[in-house]
Amino acid sequence: MILFYVYLSCILLSAITATLYRESLRSMRLSLFIPYLWYLLIQEIGVEILYTLEIIKTTGVYYNIYRPLAVTFFFFTFYRMEITSDIVKKFMRWMYIIYIAFVLLIFVLTTALNSFSPYIALSTGFVICCFALSFLISYFNLDDPEQEKRWYPVVLITVGMLAFYPVINISFAFYKHLLAAKTLVFGTKLYQSIPEIMSIFMYSCFTYAFYLCRKKP
C-alpha cells in the first residue's frame, strides 16, 4: 500500500501544480491536463475504496472506460499544439480513428466491458506512445532556439509517457505470469507495483514540466 499512497501523492502534486500554473498551461495548449489529472485522482481513490469495501468485485469496467478516455485526452492535447504539423495531425487522426474502431470491435466480439482485455491495454499504450513520438518529431524539426526552449516542458511530459507506457505494455503482455507471482514490492504484489512505480516516475515528470511552464517574472 505504500507504493499506492506515493502514487496518489504524485498525481495530487501534479494536479495541484497544473492548477497553480493554469494560465501558463493554457498558453501552451496543456490546460486539458487539469481536469484530466483531477478526474484520474478521484477515479483511483474511488475505485480503491469501492474495491476494498467489496462493493465492486472487479475494476475492469472502470479501466476499460478510462483507457479510451486517456487516448482521447492525449490525442486532443498533442493535436492542438501549435508546432504539430499538418502531416503529423493527419497521422494522429488516423491512429485515433483506428484505435476507437479496434476498441469497439474488441468489446463487441471478444471482451465483456467488466473484464480485463490485454488487447485494449496494449493498443492503448502503443497509440499514446505514437502521439508522444509525433510531438517529438515536430519538436526536433523546429529551427528556432526560442521555440525549442518554450516547448521543452512538453518534451519532459513525453519522456515520462515513453518511459511509462512501454514498460506497462510489457507487464500487460506477461499479465498472467505476473498475477501468479507472489513477489511483493513494498507490500504490493508485483503486477500492481510495476505500474505504480512507473506512474510515480511519469507524474513526477509531469509535475516538473508544469513547473517549468510557469510564467517568468
PyRosetta script that sets phi, psi and omega in degrees:
from pyrosetta import init, pose_from_sequence

init()
pose = pose_from_sequence("MILFYVYLSCILLSAITATLYRESLRSMRLSLFIPYLWYLLIQEIGVEILYTLEIIKTTGVYYNIYRPLAVTFFFFTFYRMEITSDIVKKFMRWMYIIYIAFVLLIFVLTTALNSFSPYIALSTGFVICCFALSFLISYFNLDDPEQEKRWYPVVLITVGMLAFYPVINISFAFYKHLLAAKTLVFGTKLYQSIPEIMSIFMYSCFTYAFYLCRKKP")
pose.set_psi(1, -21.5)
pose.set_omega(1, -179.7)
pose.set_phi(2, -59.5)
pose.set_psi(2, -46.0)
pose.set_omega(2, -180.0)
pose.set_phi(3, -60.6)
pose.set_psi(3, -39.0)
pose.set_omega(3, -178.8)
pose.set_phi(4, -63.5)
pose.set_psi(4, -41.7)
pose.set_omega(4, -179.8)
pose.set_phi(5, -69.3)
pose.set_psi(5, -37.0)
pose.set_omega(5, 175.8)
pose.set_phi(6, -64.9)
pose.set_psi(6, -41.6)
pose.set_omega(6, 177.6)
pose.set_phi(7, -58.9)
pose.set_psi(7, -48.0)
pose.set_omega(7, 177.8)
pose.set_phi(8, -62.1)
pose.set_psi(8, -39.2)
pose.set_omega(8, 179.6)
pose.set_phi(9, -62.5)
pose.set_psi(9, -38.3)
pose.set_omega(9, 179.4)
pose.set_phi(10, -67.7)
pose.set_psi(10, -40.1)
pose.set_omega(10, 176.4)
pose.set_phi(11, -64.3)
pose.set_psi(11, -43.8)
pose.set_omega(11, -179.9)
pose.set_phi(12, -60.9)
pose.set_psi(12, -46.2)
pose.set_omega(12, 179.8)
pose.set_phi(13, -62.6)
pose.set_psi(13, -40.6)
pose.set_omega(13, 179.0)
pose.set_phi(14, -64.8)
pose.set_psi(14, -42.1)
pose.set_omega(14, 179.1)
pose.set_phi(15, -65.5)
pose.set_psi(15, -41.3)
pose.set_omega(15, 179.5)
pose.set_phi(16, -65.2)
pose.set_psi(16, -44.7)
pose.set_omega(16, 179.9)
pose.set_phi(17, -62.2)
pose.set_psi(17, -43.2)
pose.set_omega(17, 178.3)
pose.set_phi(18, -62.1)
pose.set_psi(18, -39.9)
pose.set_omega(18, -179.8)
pose.set_phi(19, -67.8)
pose.set_psi(19, -41.3)
pose.set_omega(19, 179.9)
pose.set_phi(20, -62.2)
pose.set_psi(20, -38.7)
pose.set_omega(20, -177.0)
pose.set_phi(21, -106.3)
pose.set_psi(21, 35.0)
pose.set_omega(21, -173.7)
pose.set_phi(22, -62.1)
pose.set_psi(22, -33.7)
pose.set_omega(22, 179.5)
pose.set_phi(23, -66.4)
pose.set_psi(23, -41.5)
pose.set_omega(23, 178.3)
pose.set_phi(24, -67.2)
pose.set_psi(24, -39.4)
pose.set_omega(24, 178.3)
pose.set_phi(25, -65.9)
pose.set_psi(25, -36.9)
pose.set_omega(25, -179.6)
pose.set_phi(26, -63.4)
pose.set_psi(26, -39.0)
pose.set_omega(26, -179.1)
pose.set_phi(27, -67.4)
pose.set_psi(27, -20.2)
pose.set_omega(27, 179.6)
pose.set_phi(28, -106.5)
pose.set_psi(28, 13.0)
pose.set_omega(28, 179.2)
pose.set_phi(29, 62.3)
pose.set_psi(29, 33.4)
pose.set_omega(29, 179.5)
pose.set_phi(30, -110.8)
pose.set_psi(30, 8.1)
pose.set_omega(30, -173.3)
pose.set_phi(31, -65.9)
pose.set_psi(31, -20.1)
pose.set_omega(31, 178.1)
pose.set_phi(32, -64.6)
pose.set_psi(32, -18.6)
pose.set_omega(32, 177.6)
pose.set_phi(33, -63.0)
pose.set_psi(33, -28.8)
pose.set_omega(33, -176.0)
pose.set_phi(34, -64.7)
pose.set_psi(34, -58.6)
pose.set_omega(34, 177.9)
pose.set_phi(35, -64.7)
pose.set_psi(35, -33.6)
pose.set_omega(35, -178.4)
pose.set_phi(36, -61.9)
pose.set_psi(36, -47.1)
pose.set_omega(36, -177.0)
pose.set_phi(37, -69.8)
pose.set_psi(37, -39.4)
pose.set_omega(37, 177.6)
pose.set_phi(38, -66.5)
pose.set_psi(38, -39.3)
pose.set_omega(38, 176.0)
pose.set_phi(39, -61.3)
pose.set_psi(39, -45.3)
pose.set_omega(39, -178.9)
pose.set_phi(40, -62.1)
pose.set_psi(40, -41.8)
pose.set_omega(40, 179.1)
pose.set_phi(41, -62.0)
pose.set_psi(41, -47.0)
pose.set_omega(41, 179.8)
pose.set_phi(42, -63.6)
pose.set_psi(42, -41.1)
pose.set_omega(42, 179.1)
pose.set_phi(43, -61.8)
pose.set_psi(43, -47.0)
pose.set_omega(43, -176.7)
pose.set_phi(44, -63.9)
pose.set_psi(44, -42.4)
pose.set_omega(44, 179.0)
pose.set_phi(45, -67.5)
pose.set_psi(45, -44.9)
pose.set_omega(45, -178.7)
pose.set_phi(46, -63.0)
pose.set_psi(46, -45.8)
pose.set_omega(46, -179.9)
pose.set_phi(47, -63.7)
pose.set_psi(47, -41.0)
pose.set_omega(47, 179.6)
pose.set_phi(48, -63.3)
pose.set_psi(48, -42.5)
pose.set_omega(48, 179.6)
pose.set_phi(49, -64.4)
pose.set_psi(49, -47.3)
pose.set_omega(49, -178.8)
pose.set_phi(50, -62.9)
pose.set_psi(50, -39.0)
pose.set_omega(50, -179.1)
pose.set_phi(51, -72.0)
pose.set_psi(51, -40.4)
pose.set_omega(51, 179.7)
pose.set_phi(52, -64.9)
pose.set_psi(52, -39.0)
pose.set_omega(52, 180.0)
pose.set_phi(53, -81.5)
pose.set_psi(53, 0.7)
pose.set_omega(53, 179.2)
pose.set_phi(54, 61.6)
pose.set_psi(54, 28.3)
pose.set_omega(54, 174.2)
pose.set_phi(55, -74.8)
pose.set_psi(55, -33.8)
pose.set_omega(55, 173.4)
pose.set_phi(56, -119.5)
pose.set_psi(56, 149.4)
pose.set_omega(56, -178.2)
pose.set_phi(57, -95.7)
pose.set_psi(57, -22.6)
pose.set_omega(57, -178.8)
pose.set_phi(58, -144.4)
pose.set_psi(58, 149.9)
pose.set_omega(58, 178.4)
pose.set_phi(59, -97.8)
pose.set_psi(59, 5.2)
pose.set_omega(59, -174.0)
pose.set_phi(60, -55.7)
pose.set_psi(60, -44.6)
pose.set_omega(60, -175.5)
pose.set_phi(61, -63.3)
pose.set_psi(61, -37.0)
pose.set_omega(61, -178.2)
pose.set_phi(62, -68.2)
pose.set_psi(62, -42.4)
pose.set_omega(62, -178.7)
pose.set_phi(63, -78.6)
pose.set_psi(63, -25.8)
pose.set_omega(63, 174.1)
pose.set_phi(64, -68.1)
pose.set_psi(64, -29.6)
pose.set_omega(64, 175.1)
pose.set_phi(65, -81.1)
pose.set_psi(65, -39.5)
pose.set_omega(65, -176.3)
pose.set_phi(66, -65.0)
pose.set_psi(66, -39.5)
pose.set_omega(66, -174.5)
pose.set_phi(67, -61.6)
pose.set_psi(67, -48.4)
pose.set_omega(67, 174.9)
pose.set_phi(68, -62.6)
pose.set_psi(68, -32.9)
pose.set_omega(68, 176.4)
pose.set_phi(69, -64.3)
pose.set_psi(69, -40.4)
pose.set_omega(69, 179.0)
pose.set_phi(70, -63.9)
pose.set_psi(70, -42.8)
pose.set_omega(70, 177.9)
pose.set_phi(71, -62.9)
pose.set_psi(71, -42.6)
pose.set_omega(71, 178.2)
pose.set_phi(72, -61.7)
pose.set_psi(72, -42.6)
pose.set_omega(72, 179.2)
pose.set_phi(73, -61.2)
pose.set_psi(73, -50.5)
pose.set_omega(73, -177.7)
pose.set_phi(74, -68.3)
pose.set_psi(74, -32.1)
pose.set_omega(74, 176.7)
pose.set_phi(75, -60.7)
pose.set_psi(75, -52.6)
pose.set_omega(75, -177.9)
pose.set_phi(76, -67.3)
pose.set_psi(76, -34.0)
pose.set_omega(76, -180.0)
pose.set_phi(77, -63.2)
pose.set_psi(77, -51.9)
pose.set_omega(77, -177.0)
pose.set_phi(78, -77.7)
pose.set_psi(78, -30.5)
pose.set_omega(78, -179.3)
pose.set_phi(79, -65.2)
pose.set_psi(79, -34.6)
pose.set_omega(79, -174.1)
pose.set_phi(80, -82.3)
pose.set_psi(80, -7.2)
pose.set_omega(80, -175.7)
pose.set_phi(81, -71.5)
pose.set_psi(81, 142.9)
pose.set_omega(81, -173.9)
pose.set_phi(82, -61.8)
pose.set_psi(82, -32.8)
pose.set_omega(82, -173.1)
pose.set_phi(83, -86.7)
pose.set_psi(83, -4.3)
pose.set_omega(83, 179.6)
pose.set_phi(84, -72.9)
pose.set_psi(84, 118.3)
pose.set_omega(84, -176.6)
pose.set_phi(85, -73.4)
pose.set_psi(85, 163.7)
pose.set_omega(85, -178.6)
pose.set_phi(86, -62.2)
pose.set_psi(86, -40.1)
pose.set_omega(86, -178.7)
pose.set_phi(87, -68.1)
pose.set_psi(87, -35.1)
pose.set_omega(87, 176.9)
pose.set_phi(88, -68.9)
pose.set_psi(88, -39.6)
pose.set_omega(88, 177.2)
pose.set_phi(89, -61.7)
pose.set_psi(89, -41.1)
pose.set_omega(89, 178.9)
pose.set_phi(90, -62.4)
pose.set_psi(90, -43.9)
pose.set_omega(90, 177.3)
pose.set_phi(91, -60.4)
pose.set_psi(91, -44.0)
pose.set_omega(91, -179.3)
pose.set_phi(92, -64.6)
pose.set_psi(92, -38.9)
pose.set_omega(92, 178.8)
pose.set_phi(93, -61.0)
pose.set_psi(93, -46.5)
pose.set_omega(93, -179.6)
pose.set_phi(94, -65.9)
pose.set_psi(94, -38.3)
pose.set_omega(94, 177.1)
pose.set_phi(95, -61.8)
pose.set_psi(95, -43.0)
pose.set_omega(95, -178.5)
pose.set_phi(96, -66.2)
pose.set_psi(96, -45.0)
pose.set_omega(96, -179.9)
pose.set_phi(97, -62.4)
pose.set_psi(97, -44.8)
pose.set_omega(97, 179.8)
pose.set_phi(98, -63.4)
pose.set_psi(98, -40.7)
pose.set_omega(98, -179.9)
pose.set_phi(99, -62.5)
pose.set_psi(99, -49.5)
pose.set_omega(99, -179.0)
pose.set_phi(100, -60.8)
pose.set_psi(100, -42.6)
pose.set_omega(100, 178.0)
pose.set_phi(101, -62.2)
pose.set_psi(101, -40.7)
pose.set_omega(101, 179.4)
pose.set_phi(102, -63.5)
pose.set_psi(102, -45.4)
pose.set_omega(102, -180.0)
pose.set_phi(103, -61.3)
pose.set_psi(103, -46.2)
pose.set_omega(103, 178.7)
pose.set_phi(104, -61.1)
pose.set_psi(104, -39.3)
pose.set_omega(104, 179.4)
pose.set_phi(105, -65.0)
pose.set_psi(105, -41.3)
pose.set_omega(105, 179.1)
pose.set_phi(106, -62.3)
pose.set_psi(106, -44.2)
pose.set_omega(106, -178.9)
pose.set_phi(107, -67.8)
pose.set_psi(107, -36.6)
pose.set_omega(107, -179.1)
pose.set_phi(108, -71.6)
pose.set_psi(108, -39.5)
pose.set_omega(108, -170.2)
pose.set_phi(109, -99.1)
pose.set_psi(109, -32.2)
pose.set_omega(109, -168.9)
pose.set_phi(110, -128.9)
pose.set_psi(110, -37.7)
pose.set_omega(110, -166.0)
pose.set_phi(111, -119.9)
pose.set_psi(111, 132.3)
pose.set_omega(111, 172.5)
pose.set_phi(112, -71.6)
pose.set_psi(112, 152.0)
pose.set_omega(112, -175.9)
pose.set_phi(113, -60.0)
pose.set_psi(113, -30.3)
pose.set_omega(113, -176.6)
pose.set_phi(114, -94.4)
pose.set_psi(114, 11.1)
pose.set_omega(114, -179.6)
pose.set_phi(115, -110.2)
pose.set_psi(115, 143.7)
pose.set_omega(115, 178.0)
pose.set_phi(116, -67.6)
pose.set_psi(116, 131.5)
pose.set_omega(116, 177.7)
pose.set_phi(117, -117.9)
pose.set_psi(117, 110.8)
pose.set_omega(117, 178.2)
pose.set_phi(118, -63.4)
pose.set_psi(118, -28.0)
pose.set_omega(118, -179.8)
pose.set_phi(119, -66.3)
pose.set_psi(119, -43.1)
pose.set_omega(119, 178.9)
pose.set_phi(120, -68.9)
pose.set_psi(120, -41.1)
pose.set_omega(120, 179.6)
pose.set_phi(121, -61.7)
pose.set_psi(121, -46.1)
pose.set_omega(121, -179.1)
pose.set_phi(122, -66.7)
pose.set_psi(122, -43.4)
pose.set_omega(122, -179.0)
pose.set_phi(123, -67.0)
pose.set_psi(123, -33.7)
pose.set_omega(123, 177.6)
pose.set_phi(124, -61.7)
pose.set_psi(124, -49.8)
pose.set_omega(124, 178.9)
pose.set_phi(125, -61.0)
pose.set_psi(125, -40.5)
pose.set_omega(125, -179.0)
pose.set_phi(126, -64.0)
pose.set_psi(126, -47.0)
pose.set_omega(126, -177.1)
pose.set_phi(127, -66.8)
pose.set_psi(127, -41.8)
pose.set_omega(127, 179.5)
pose.set_phi(128, -63.7)
pose.set_psi(128, -39.4)
pose.set_omega(128, 175.9)
pose.set_phi(129, -62.6)
pose.set_psi(129, -38.3)
pose.set_omega(129, 176.9)
pose.set_phi(130, -61.9)
pose.set_psi(130, -39.8)
pose.set_omega(130, 178.0)
pose.set_phi(131, -64.1)
pose.set_psi(131, -43.4)
pose.set_omega(131, 179.7)
pose.set_phi(132, -63.2)
pose.set_psi(132, -43.9)
pose.set_omega(132, 178.8)
pose.set_phi(133, -65.6)
pose.set_psi(133, -33.9)
pose.set_omega(133, 178.0)
pose.set_phi(134, -62.1)
pose.set_psi(134, -40.9)
pose.set_omega(134, 176.1)
pose.set_phi(135, -63.5)
pose.set_psi(135, -44.3)
pose.set_omega(135, -177.8)
pose.set_phi(136, -62.2)
pose.set_psi(136, -35.7)
pose.set_omega(136, 176.6)
pose.set_phi(137, -60.5)
pose.set_psi(137, -45.7)
pose.set_omega(137, 178.4)
pose.set_phi(138, -65.3)
pose.set_psi(138, -39.2)
pose.set_omega(138, -178.2)
pose.set_phi(139, -64.8)
pose.set_psi(139, -46.8)
pose.set_omega(139, -176.8)
pose.set_phi(140, -74.4)
pose.set_psi(140, -8.7)
pose.set_omega(140, 173.7)
pose.set_phi(141, -89.7)
pose.set_psi(141, -4.5)
pose.set_omega(141, 177.2)
pose.set_phi(142, -67.0)
pose.set_psi(142, 145.0)
pose.set_omega(142, 179.3)
pose.set_phi(143, -125.8)
pose.set_psi(143, 32.4)
pose.set_omega(143, -176.5)
pose.set_phi(144, -135.5)
pose.set_psi(144, 111.8)
pose.set_omega(144, -178.3)
pose.set_phi(145, -55.2)
pose.set_psi(145, -35.6)
pose.set_omega(145, 179.9)
pose.set_phi(146, -66.9)
pose.set_psi(146, -42.3)
pose.set_omega(146, 178.0)
pose.set_phi(147, -66.8)
pose.set_psi(147, -39.1)
pose.set_omega(147, 177.5)
pose.set_phi(148, -60.8)
pose.set_psi(148, -41.9)
pose.set_omega(148, 178.9)
pose.set_phi(149, -66.7)
pose.set_psi(149, -39.7)
pose.set_omega(149, -178.4)
pose.set_phi(150, -64.1)
pose.set_psi(150, -42.3)
pose.set_omega(150, -174.3)
pose.set_phi(151, -91.7)
pose.set_psi(151, 3.1)
pose.set_omega(151, -179.7)
pose.set_phi(152, -58.0)
pose.set_psi(152, -39.6)
pose.set_omega(152, 177.7)
pose.set_phi(153, -55.3)
pose.set_psi(153, -34.1)
pose.set_omega(153, 179.4)
pose.set_phi(154, -70.0)
pose.set_psi(154, -29.3)
pose.set_omega(154, 174.3)
pose.set_phi(155, -60.1)
pose.set_psi(155, -41.4)
pose.set_omega(155, 178.1)
pose.set_phi(156, -63.7)
pose.set_psi(156, -37.1)
pose.set_omega(156, 176.8)
pose.set_phi(157, -62.1)
pose.set_psi(157, -44.7)
pose.set_omega(157, 179.9)
pose.set_phi(158, -67.5)
pose.set_psi(158, -32.3)
pose.set_omega(158, 176.4)
pose.set_phi(159, -60.7)
pose.set_psi(159, -45.5)
pose.set_omega(159, 177.4)
pose.set_phi(160, -61.5)
pose.set_psi(160, -42.6)
pose.set_omega(160, -179.5)
pose.set_phi(161, -66.0)
pose.set_psi(161, -43.3)
pose.set_omega(161, -176.6)
pose.set_phi(162, -75.0)
pose.set_psi(162, -16.1)
pose.set_omega(162, 171.5)
pose.set_phi(163, -84.8)
pose.set_psi(163, -39.2)
pose.set_omega(163, -174.9)
pose.set_phi(164, -71.9)
pose.set_psi(164, -56.7)
pose.set_omega(164, -168.1)
pose.set_phi(165, -68.6)
pose.set_psi(165, -39.8)
pose.set_omega(165, 176.1)
pose.set_phi(166, -61.8)
pose.set_psi(166, -40.7)
pose.set_omega(166, 178.5)
pose.set_phi(167, -65.1)
pose.set_psi(167, -41.9)
pose.set_omega(167, 178.6)
pose.set_phi(168, -64.1)
pose.set_psi(168, -39.7)
pose.set_omega(168, 178.7)
pose.set_phi(169, -63.2)
pose.set_psi(169, -37.7)
pose.set_omega(169, 176.3)
pose.set_phi(170, -63.5)
pose.set_psi(170, -42.2)
pose.set_omega(170, 179.3)
pose.set_phi(171, -66.4)
pose.set_psi(171, -35.3)
pose.set_omega(171, 176.2)
pose.set_phi(172, -66.2)
pose.set_psi(172, -37.0)
pose.set_omega(172, -179.6)
pose.set_phi(173, -63.8)
pose.set_psi(173, -30.3)
pose.set_omega(173, 179.4)
pose.set_phi(174, -110.0)
pose.set_psi(174, 30.5)
pose.set_omega(174, -173.6)
pose.set_phi(175, -54.8)
pose.set_psi(175, -48.0)
pose.set_omega(175, -176.3)
pose.set_phi(176, -64.2)
pose.set_psi(176, -38.7)
pose.set_omega(176, 179.1)
pose.set_phi(177, -67.9)
pose.set_psi(177, -42.4)
pose.set_omega(177, 179.0)
pose.set_phi(178, -67.3)
pose.set_psi(178, -35.9)
pose.set_omega(178, 179.3)
pose.set_phi(179, -64.1)
pose.set_psi(179, -35.2)
pose.set_omega(179, -178.8)
pose.set_phi(180, -78.4)
pose.set_psi(180, -21.8)
pose.set_omega(180, -178.6)
pose.set_phi(181, -68.6)
pose.set_psi(181, 142.6)
pose.set_omega(181, -178.5)
pose.set_phi(182, -102.3)
pose.set_psi(182, 7.8)
pose.set_omega(182, -179.9)
pose.set_phi(183, -65.8)
pose.set_psi(183, 136.0)
pose.set_omega(183, 178.4)
pose.set_phi(184, -113.6)
pose.set_psi(184, 141.3)
pose.set_omega(184, 174.6)
pose.set_phi(185, -122.5)
pose.set_psi(185, 110.0)
pose.set_omega(185, -174.6)
pose.set_phi(186, 53.4)
pose.set_psi(186, 40.5)
pose.set_omega(186, 177.2)
pose.set_phi(187, 79.4)
pose.set_psi(187, 7.1)
pose.set_omega(187, -179.5)
pose.set_phi(188, -114.3)
pose.set_psi(188, 138.3)
pose.set_omega(188, 178.8)
pose.set_phi(189, -60.6)
pose.set_psi(189, 149.2)
pose.set_omega(189, -172.3)
pose.set_phi(190, -57.0)
pose.set_psi(190, -42.3)
pose.set_omega(190, -177.0)
pose.set_phi(191, -67.3)
pose.set_psi(191, -20.6)
pose.set_omega(191, 176.4)
pose.set_phi(192, -92.1)
pose.set_psi(192, -32.8)
pose.set_omega(192, -174.5)
pose.set_phi(193, -71.1)
pose.set_psi(193, -33.4)
pose.set_omega(193, -178.9)
pose.set_phi(194, -60.4)
pose.set_psi(194, -53.4)
pose.set_omega(194, 178.4)
pose.set_phi(195, -64.0)
pose.set_psi(195, -32.5)
pose.set_omega(195, -179.7)
pose.set_phi(196, -68.5)
pose.set_psi(196, -42.5)
pose.set_omega(196, 178.5)
pose.set_phi(197, -63.1)
pose.set_psi(197, -46.0)
pose.set_omega(197, -179.6)
pose.set_phi(198, -68.4)
pose.set_psi(198, -32.4)
pose.set_omega(198, 176.5)
pose.set_phi(199, -64.9)
pose.set_psi(199, -40.0)
pose.set_omega(199, 178.2)
pose.set_phi(200, -57.9)
pose.set_psi(200, -43.4)
pose.set_omega(200, 178.4)
pose.set_phi(201, -65.6)
pose.set_psi(201, -47.4)
pose.set_omega(201, -176.1)
pose.set_phi(202, -63.0)
pose.set_psi(202, -46.8)
pose.set_omega(202, -177.4)
pose.set_phi(203, -72.1)
pose.set_psi(203, -23.7)
pose.set_omega(203, 172.2)
pose.set_phi(204, -67.6)
pose.set_psi(204, -40.0)
pose.set_omega(204, 174.8)
pose.set_phi(205, -61.8)
pose.set_psi(205, -42.1)
pose.set_omega(205, 178.7)
pose.set_phi(206, -60.3)
pose.set_psi(206, -47.3)
pose.set_omega(206, -177.6)
pose.set_phi(207, -59.5)
pose.set_psi(207, -46.8)
pose.set_omega(207, -179.4)
pose.set_phi(208, -65.6)
pose.set_psi(208, -38.2)
pose.set_omega(208, 178.4)
pose.set_phi(209, -62.7)
pose.set_psi(209, -43.0)
pose.set_omega(209, 179.0)
pose.set_phi(210, -63.7)
pose.set_psi(210, -38.6)
pose.set_omega(210, 178.3)
pose.set_phi(211, -63.0)
pose.set_psi(211, -40.4)
pose.set_omega(211, 179.6)
pose.set_phi(212, -68.6)
pose.set_psi(212, -22.0)
pose.set_omega(212, 179.7)
pose.set_phi(213, -74.2)
pose.set_psi(213, -14.4)
pose.set_omega(213, -173.4)
pose.set_phi(214, -56.6)
pose.set_psi(214, 148.3)
pose.set_omega(214, 178.7)
pose.set_phi(215, -71.6)
pose.set_psi(215, 131.4)
pose.set_omega(215, 179.5)
pose.set_phi(216, -76.6)
pose.set_psi(216, 141.3)
pose.set_omega(216, 178.7)
pose.set_phi(217, -67.7)
pose.dump_pdb("model.pdb")
